[in-house]
């Protein structure tokens, strides 16, 4: 197997980011074959070398990539006392993280994986990956309100970035965000005196929910994983 930088290995193993790995090397917390590594450019063979972080062996996991259609009434967590969680929907032993939570009253696409590096690249604000939502409101939405939403809305933590909106009906539209403030769409609509009736995420980057029914999930195809990694570089 071709040798790779130790930072890349640690990142892909879900231990830390590449930048954090450099700090750990400087602090002499990384060992290869029981020798402390001090050079940032050190390369290793993941199949032959034994890598340790803080004296614990690091193993590169077999990655799992799952597309879930989270139903309304479930929280975006694997444990929450008194609530229905992702653990009630997916029964696997691996510890999974997720790229972008949905609140309890929203539904739609969630990407679940143990690939920590991919989660970081998909969720970090600097990457600005698109997330698309189908929104239904209780009241009809005037064009003037659509225009106001597209330009950005002032929330308590600052103005939202401009968004793209495609009207579907008098009270339905598709909205595409490149950021992920907490409950952002609901709060934006609340500011303009519009009540959210239904909120469904239908796309993250080039990953589309499709016809998957609420509560169901599937494993991603190899090509889908490659495309996700490509847009996240």
C-alpha positions in Angstrom: 0.0 0.0 0.0 1.2 3.5 -0.8 2.5 5.4 2.2 0.5 8.4 3.5 1.2 11.3 5.9 0.5 10.5 9.5 -1.8 13.5 9.7 -4.0 12.1 6.9 -4.2 8.7 8.6 -5.3 10.1 11.9 -7.9 12.3 10.3 -9.4 9.5 8.2 -9.4 7.2 11.3 -11.6 9.8 13.0 -9.1 10.7 15.7 -8.8 14.4 14.9 -8.4 16.9 12.1 -5.1 17.1 10.2 -4.3 20.4 11.9 -5.0 18.9 15.4 -2.7 16.0 14.4 0.1 18.4 13.9 -0.4 19.7 17.4 -0.4 16.2 18.8 2.9 15.5 16.9 4.5 18.6 18.4 3.4 17.4 21.9 5.0 14.0 21.2 1.7 12.1 21.6 2.0 10.1 18.4 4.0 6.9 18.0 4.7 4.7 15.0 6.0 1.2 15.8 6.6 2.5 19.4 8.8 5.3 18.3 7.7 8.9 19.1 7.1 10.9 15.9 8.4 14.5 15.8 8.5 15.2 12.1 5.2 16.7 10.7 5.9 15.2 7.2 6.3 11.6 8.5 4.7 9.0 6.2 3.4 5.6 7.3 2.0 2.4 5.8 -1.4 1.9 7.4 -1.3 -1.9 6.7 2.1 -2.5 8.2 2.8 0.2 10.8 1.3 0.3 14.3 0.2 3.9 15.1 -0.5 5.0 18.6 -2.1 8.1 19.9 -1.6 8.7 23.7 -0.2 5.2 23.9 -3.5 3.7 22.4 -3.4 1.9 19.1 -5.3 3.7 16.3 -7.2 1.5 13.9 -8.8 2.7 10.7 -12.4 1.6 10.8 -14.4 0.2 8.0 -16.5 3.2 7.2 -20.3 3.0 7.0 -22.4 5.6 5.1 -26.2 5.6 5.7 -28.9 7.8 4.3 -31.8 8.1 6.7 -35.2 9.8 6.2 -35.7 11.0 9.8 -39.4 11.2 10.7 -41.1 13.9 12.7 -41.0 13.1 16.4 -37.5 11.8 16.6 -34.5 13.8 17.9 -31.2 13.9 16.1 -29.3 12.0 18.8 -28.6 8.3 19.6 -29.6 8.8 23.2 -32.0 11.3 24.8 -34.0 10.3 27.9 -37.7 10.3 27.3 -37.4 10.9 23.5 -37.5 8.8 20.4 -34.0 8.8 18.9 -32.0 7.6 15.9 -31.2 4.4 17.9 -34.9 3.5 17.6 -34.6 3.7 13.8 -31.2 2.1 13.1 -29.9 -1.0 15.0 -26.2 -1.3 14.4 -23.3 -1.7 16.8 -21.0 0.9 15.2 -20.8 4.4 16.7 -22.1 6.8 14.1 -22.1 10.6 13.8 -24.2 12.7 11.5 -23.7 15.6 9.1 -26.3 18.2 10.1 -29.0 17.7 12.7 -32.7 18.1 12.2 -35.0 19.3 15.0 -37.6 17.0 16.5 -40.4 18.5 14.4 -38.6 18.4 11.1 -38.0 15.4 8.8 -35.9 14.4 5.9 -32.4 13.5 4.9 -29.7 12.7 7.4 -26.3 11.3 6.6 -25.0 9.0 9.3 -21.4 7.7 9.2 -18.4 6.8 11.3 -16.2 8.8 8.8 -15.4 11.7 11.1 -13.3 13.4 8.5 -16.2 13.5 6.0 -18.6 14.8 8.7 -16.2 17.6 9.5 -15.8 18.6 5.8 -19.6 18.6 5.2 -20.5 20.6 8.3 -17.7 23.1 8.7 -18.9 26.6 7.8 -15.9 27.3 5.6 -17.0 24.7 3.1 -20.5 26.1 2.5 -22.2 22.9 1.3 -25.7 23.3 0.0 -28.6 22.0 2.0 -32.1 22.1 0.4 -35.4 22.0 2.2 -39.0 21.7 1.2 -41.1 24.1 3.3 -44.8 24.3 3.8 -46.3 27.2 5.8 -49.8 27.8 7.3 -50.2 31.2 5.6 -49.7 32.1 1.9 -46.3 33.7 1.3 -46.3 37.0 -0.6 -43.6 37.6 -3.2 -42.3 40.5 -1.1 -41.6 38.1 1.8 -39.9 35.7 -0.5 -37.6 38.5 -1.7 -36.9 39.5 1.8 -36.0 36.0 2.9 -33.7 35.6 -0.1 -31.6 38.7 0.8 -31.1 37.4 4.4 -32.8 37.9 7.7 -31.3 39.5 10.9 -31.3 36.9 13.7 -29.9 37.6 17.2 -26.5 36.1 16.2 -26.3 38.1 13.0 -27.7 38.3 9.5 -28.2 35.1 7.6 -26.5 34.7 4.3 -28.5 35.1 1.1 -30.5 32.0 0.1 -32.1 30.6 -3.0 -35.9 30.1 -3.0 -38.0 28.4 -5.6 -41.8 28.8 -5.1 -43.8 25.6 -5.4 -47.2 26.9 -4.4 -48.8 29.8 -2.5 -47.5 28.3 0.8 -44.8 25.9 -0.4 -41.2 26.5 -1.5 -37.8 25.0 -1.8 -35.0 26.9 0.0 -31.3 26.2 -0.4 -28.9 27.2 2.4 -25.1 27.3 2.6 -25.0 27.7 6.4 -26.6 25.9 9.3 -27.7 28.2 12.1 -29.8 26.5 14.8 -33.4 26.1 13.6 -32.6 28.7 10.9 -35.5 28.4 8.5 -38.1 28.3 11.3 -36.6 31.4 12.9 -36.3 33.3 9.6 -40.0 32.6 8.9 -41.0 33.6 12.4 -39.3 37.0 11.9 -41.5 37.7 8.8 -44.7 36.5 10.7 -45.0 33.2 8.8 -45.7 29.9 10.6 -43.9 26.8 9.5 -46.2 23.9 9.0 -43.8 21.3 7.6 -40.0 21.3 7.1 -38.3 18.5 5.2 -34.6 18.3 4.1 -34.4 16.8 0.7 -30.7 17.3 -0.3 -27.2 17.7 1.2 -24.7 18.6 -1.5 -25.3 16.1 -4.3 -26.9 13.5 -2.0 -30.7 13.4 -2.6 -33.4 11.9 -0.4 -35.5 10.6 -3.3 -38.4 8.3 -2.6 -37.2 6.9 0.7 -40.1 6.7 3.1 -39.9 8.3 6.6 -38.2 6.1 9.2 -36.4 4.1 6.5 -32.7 4.1 5.6 -30.3 2.7 3.0 -26.5 2.3 2.6 -24.9 4.7 0.2 -23.6 3.4 -3.1 -19.9 3.6 -3.7 -20.3 6.3 -6.4 -22.4 8.4 -4.0 -19.6 8.2 -1.4 -17.0 9.2 -4.0 -19.1 12.2 -5.1 -19.6 13.4 -1.5 -15.9 13.2 -0.8 -15.1 15.0 -4.1 -17.3 18.0 -3.3 -15.9 18.1 0.2 -12.2 18.4 -0.7 
